[in-house]
């Protein structure tokens, strides 16, 4: 009888020990399982957070495209070039034409400045057209650094009749013998379209290249004089 009780006690003790071991293993395993989903969830949460932040650069990129570089400044007449020589007679004609009382009823504002080193003029007309030119004086000789008449986009009939006489005077200053014919040949010449958003027409005069550029996106048509022999 005592032997049987002893045997039963040993069996029960062994079973309890086994159960304790199993419970301990299960706890460790369950703890491991409980930790893994938490890590996975955090990773997913982090991924969602990153993906939410992704559109920000796209918004910034979209914002940048709202302020593009004007097309017209990429065209030949707007590149840096060496000034071209202008004889004294043409310089005098320029001053007499634009620096005094020419078309005062059409002029909104006029700025003129002359020094020992040259002079520059900016005239704004009532319709928004702007005449802008600058001459440098070197060794008592004048060189045109900039000469542009800028108006609203008019590709088919560049500038209006009010400014035609100004254009003819500009062409005469550039060395054209017959300014009216020269201008007709200029607007009838082939159009250069390789500059995105703009059409360009050019004709060489005696002292300068005459460039007519129209850019629809910029709403501008410019008549410019520049030195075609210099490399921009």
Secondary structure, DSSP 8 states (H G I E B T S, - for coil): -HHHHHHHHHHHHHHHHHHHHHHHHHHHHHHHHHHHHHHHHHHHHHHHHHHHHTHHHHHHHHHHTTS---GGGGSGGGS----EEE-HHHHHHHHHHHSSSTTGGGEEEEEEEEETTEEEEEEEETTS-EEEEEEEEETTEEEEEEEEEEES--SSS-S-HHHHHHHHHHHHHHT-SSHHHHHHHHHHS--B--STTEEEEEEE-SSSEEEEEEETTTTEEEEEEE-TTS--
